Amino acid sequence: MPRPSFIQESLIMLETMSIEAILETLPDYAKDLRLNWYALANATELNENQKWGSFIAAAYGARSPKLLAAIEAEAATHVSPEVINAAKGAAAIMGMNNIYYRFHHLSDSEKYSTLPARLRMNIVRTHGVDHADFELWSLVVSAINGCGKCLSSHEKVLLEKGVSEELILAGVRIASVVHGTAAALDALQVA
């Protein structure tokens, strides 16, 4: 049997709490986050793959191992391992692309946009899930990372594929609540 990777060992070492248990650790001032979680988990705008993939991508993008472990455990009861892997792949690739393309967006030089990226992005073609779902998860992480160029690009593709603004906003809503929850959890670690 192959030895677990460093990341797998780190996740195993984390005490995996349920999402509900994590939400119950939030102080009263973060009650709105808790209420929004329950609303999002029961929302119907997104199908199960879109919803749980968005939760996973957002937790990965928010850099919250404890939250990611809880969401991944819950997601495994709703979606396939391929969806979970593709959502994490979208988050990973956007962690790179958001920096690269945000630099393009913020730089005054238009020359950078004419130069090749020279960054591997094979997962964009090999993720094995519905292309619109992968685009949605990429947009979710781009919202967290604040990359306007990536947001515009992924939104355009989603709209061209017939995805509604309501569905896109549902993914962004998940991103905002997951990010807010990760921030609250970080603050509790410091306190």
Residue pairs with C-beta under 8 A, 6 or more apart in sequence:
4 12
10 65
11 65
11 69
14 65
14 66
14 69
15 66
16 69
16 70
16 73
17 25
17 66
17 69
17 70
18 70
18 73
18 74
19 37
19 41
19 70
19 71
19 74
21 70
22 66
22 67
22 70
22 181
22 185
23 33
23 34
23 37
23 181
24 34
25 185
25 188
26 33
26 34
26 181
26 184
26 185
26 188
27 184
27 188
30 180
30 181
30 184
33 177
33 180
33 181
33 184
36 173
36 177
37 177
37 181
40 51
40 170
40 173
40 174
40 177
41 51
43 51
43 170
45 166
45 167
45 170
46 54
46 167
46 170
46 171
48 78
48 79
49 79
49 83
49 129
49 130
49 133
50 133
50 136
50 167
50 170
50 171
51 78
51 170
51 174
52 71
52 74
52 75
52 78
52 79
52 83
52 84
52 87
53 75
53 79
53 83
53 84
53 86
53 87
53 90
53 129
53 133
53 136
53 137
54 87
54 136
54 137
54 140
54 170
54 171
54 174
54 175
55 71
55 74
55 75
55 174
55 178
56 68
56 71
56 72
56 75
56 84
56 87
56 88
56 91
56 137
57 87
57 88
57 90
57 91
57 94
57 137
57 138
57 140
57 141
58 91
58 140
58 141
58 144
58 174
58 175
58 178
58 179
59 67
59 68
59 71
59 72
59 178
59 182
60 68
60 87
60 88
60 91
60 92
60 95
60 141
61 91
61 94
61 95
61 140
61 141
61 144
61 145
61 175
61 179
62 144
62 178
62 179
62 181
62 182
62 183
63 182
64 178
64 181
64 182
64 185
64 186
66 185
67 178
67 181
67 182
67 185
71 178
72 84
75 83
75 84
76 84
82 128
82 129
83 129
83 133
85 128
86 123
86 127
86 128
86 129
86 133
86 134
86 137
87 137
89 123
89 127
90 123
90 127
90 134
90 137
90 138
90 140
90 141
91 137
91 141
92 123
93 121
93 123
93 124
93 138
94 138
94 141
94 142
94 145
94 147
94 150
95 141
95 145
96 119
97 119
97 121
97 138
97 147
97 150
98 141
98 142
98 145
98 146
98 147
98 150
99 145
99 147
100 117
100 119
101 147
101 149
101 150
101 153
102 145
102 146
102 147
102 148
102 149
102 150
103 112
104 112
104 113
104 149
105 147
105 148
105 149
124 134
127 134
131 161
132 157
132 158
132 161
132 163
135 154
135 157
135 158
135 161
135 163
136 154
136 158
136 163
136 167
136 168
136 171
137 171
138 150
138 154
139 150
139 151
139 154
139 155
139 158
139 168
139 171
139 172
140 171
140 172
140 174
140 175
141 175
142 150
142 151
142 154
143 151
143 172
143 175
143 176
144 175
144 178
144 179
155 168
158 167
158 168
159 165
159 168
